[in-house]
Structure formats: structure tokens, C-alpha cells
């Protein structure tokens, strides 16, 4: 009986640990009156900003940004908001923040813990302002999916980057696209393969 109790408790603890390593994001939701400006207005207002308040993003705000970056906009065919070469869908977005670093899965709209470390400093590199943003998005291309063509991966990262710019502008958030980062540290800490290349990053804040 005691052995059965221990097995049940171990199972519950394992399930709890798994739950803490996966976050189900809310469905994207936009206030059409408050945050959905016309595209021309958004393009007019788009800018690169390098100063951010420490105020964290809500789960809803983060979900909205991630969906716009490269979420599913056609569920029947699993196509994304951002185009990609040969529909390779080679870009993975990592969310770096104080509670660790998380991998965004567009198919399930979830975040999965990729590292317990806060990697915002590694994303920032020598530019300290980036480490002060409450969230840094890291765009990684798996160039294996585009037949080793690194330029295709860079192109696809740029599509996602522009989506991030536009949705942040529409939502009243601030961001800047950056290529500077400590790539070797990020590759090591995120256990990336030889074909997974950190391309760009976006600190985001209010």
C-alpha cells in the first residue's frame, strides 16, 4: 500500500513539473477599436525604439504578438501569418524573459521551457538596453528545412521580424530588430543543432 502511495505521488509530481514547463497561451484577441489601426497608419507610425519600461507583457499581449509573428492563420492547412521559402516554416521563436526561455509552438499555441536561464543578457550582447526589456524574442532558422540555404533563413526571419514590428506598433508596444547577440552562448544554452541559426532578435516593452 505504501509503495502504491509513493508511485501515485511520484506520478502527480511528474505531471506538475510537466505542467510548469508548458504554458498554454490564450487565443489571439485584438480590440479592433483600441489596437487595430489601419495598415497605412501602422506603417506611418512604425519606428525602432530602444527604451522600455519594466512593466511585463500580459499573456494576452504576448499571445497576440506571437500569433502575428508566425502563428497559424489558416488552421485547415496549418499555414502561417509570415511567408517562408518553399513553406519550410523554418523559423522558431524563443521567448526570453525573467522566468527562463521558452519555445513558441505555433501549432498548439503553447510555450515550452527551453532553458531555466534568463537569456536576455545573451540576446542583448554589448547593448545593455535590450536586456532591460521585459521580453526578448529570438528568431532562429533551421536551415536544414530550406536545404541549407542560409539566405532563405535570413529572408524568412526578416518576414517574421516585420510582422513583429507591425503588430507592436498596432498594440502600442515598442521594439527594435537586432542582429547583435551572443550567438555561441545562445546556441549552447538552447542546445541548438548545427543547422539552427539565431538570425534576429526583438526586445519588446511598453
N, C-alpha and C positions, 0 to 999 in steps of 0.2 A: 504494500500500500504506500509506504514511504517512497519507494522507488518510482511508483506511478506519479505521485505528487511532484517529485523532483523533475520528472520528464515533462509534465504539464507546465510547471513553472518555467523551465528552460525554453519550452516552445513559445510561451507567451512573451518572454523576454526577447527572444529572437525576432518575433513578429513586431514588437515595439521598436527594436533597433532598426528594422527594415523600414518601418513607417517614418522614423525620424530622418532617414536617408532619402526619402522621396516626398516631394511636395506636389500635390495636385493643385494646379493653378485654376483660378476662376476662368470661365469663358470670357473672351474679349468682349468688352462692353464700352461703347462710346456715347457720350452725351452729345447728340447732334447739335444742340443749341450752344453748348459751352465749349466743346473741344473740336468739333468737326468743321473747320474753316474750309472755304473753297480752295481748291488746289492752287489757283493763281495767288491767293492771299498767303498761303503757306510758303510758296516759293519766294514771294516778296519778303517774307519775314525770316526765312531760313538764315541762320548765322552760326558761326563757331564760337562757343563760349567756354572759357577756361576757369570760371569761378563758380563754386557750388555751395549751397547751404548743406549743413549736416543732416537735414531732415530726410529720413529714409523714404523710399518709394513704397507705396502700399502694394499689396499683392495684385490688386486690380490694375494699378498703373503699370506694374511690371508685366503682367499678362498682356496688356494692350500693346506695350512696346514690343514684346517678343513675338506676338502674333503678326504685327506689322513688319517686323524684321524678316522673318521667314517662317510664318505659321501656315497652317493649312487653310486655303481659301476655297478649295474645291474638293470637299470630302470624298465625293464619288470617285475621283481619280487620284486623290492624295497629292494634288499639285499645290505649289506654294505661292505666297504673295510675291516672292522675289524670283525672277527668272534664273536659270542656271544652264550652262552649256550642256547640251545633249540631255537635259533634265537629270543631270547627275545628282543634284541635291547634295553637293559635296561640303556645304558649309554647316558646321556645328557652332552654335552659340553657347559660350560658357558665361555664367553669371558670377562675377567675383564680388563678394561683399564681406561684411564683418563675421558672419556665421559660417564662412567657408566658401568654396567654389562649387558651382552647380552646373550640370549639363542640361540644356534645354532639349526636350524631345517634342518636336512639333506634332508628331503623330498622336501622342497621348496627352499633349499639353501639360507636361509634368517637368519638374526639376529633379534631377538625381544627383546626390552628393558625389562630386568627383575628387574633392580634397577637403580635408578639415581645415586647411590653411586659408587665411585671408590673403589672397594673391594680388590685391590691388597695388601693393608696392612694386611687385614684379612687373605688373602691367604698366605702371607709371614710369619705371626706369628712372632717368635723371630728371624728369619733370614732376616735381612733387605735387603740383596742383591736382594731377589726375588721381593720386592716391587718396585725396580728400573727398572725392565724390562718393556718395553712399553706394553706388553701383557702378561697376565697370563691366561692359560686355566685351568679350574676347571672341573674335571671329576666326575660326580655324577651318582651313580647307584640307580635305583628304584628297590629295591629287591623284591617288590611285583610281578614284572614281572618274577622273577626267583623263585617263590614260597617261598619267604622268605629266600632263601639260600644265606647268605651274602658272603660266599666264592665264589659263582658263580659271584656275582657282582664284587668282588675284581679281579677275574680272567679276567672278561671282560674289566675292567678298565685297566688291565695290557696289554691286546692286543692293546687297543687304544693308551696307553702310548708308546708302542714300535713303532707303526705307526708314532707317532709324532716325536720320536727320529729320525727315518729313513728319513722322509721327510725333517726335519730341516737340517739334515746332507747333503742331496742331494741338498738343496737350499742354502747352505752356511749360515744357521741360527744357533743360539746357544740355547741350552735348557738343562734342567735337570729335572728328575722326582722326585717329593717330596710327602711325606705323611704328613709332618708337616703343620699345618694350624690352624686357629681359627675356628673349626667346628661349635661351637654353634653360633658364630656371623654370619657365612655364612648361616647356616640353618635359622636363624631368619631373616636376611635381604633379603634372596631369597625366603622366605615363603615356604620352603621345607616341605614336609609331613614327617610323622614318618618313612616312608619306603624309603625315598630318602636320600641316604648316600653319603656325599663327600668322595671320595676314594683317589684320587691322584690329583696333580696339576703340571703344566708345565709353569714356566716363560719362555718367548721366546723373543729373541732380536738378534741384529747383533753384 
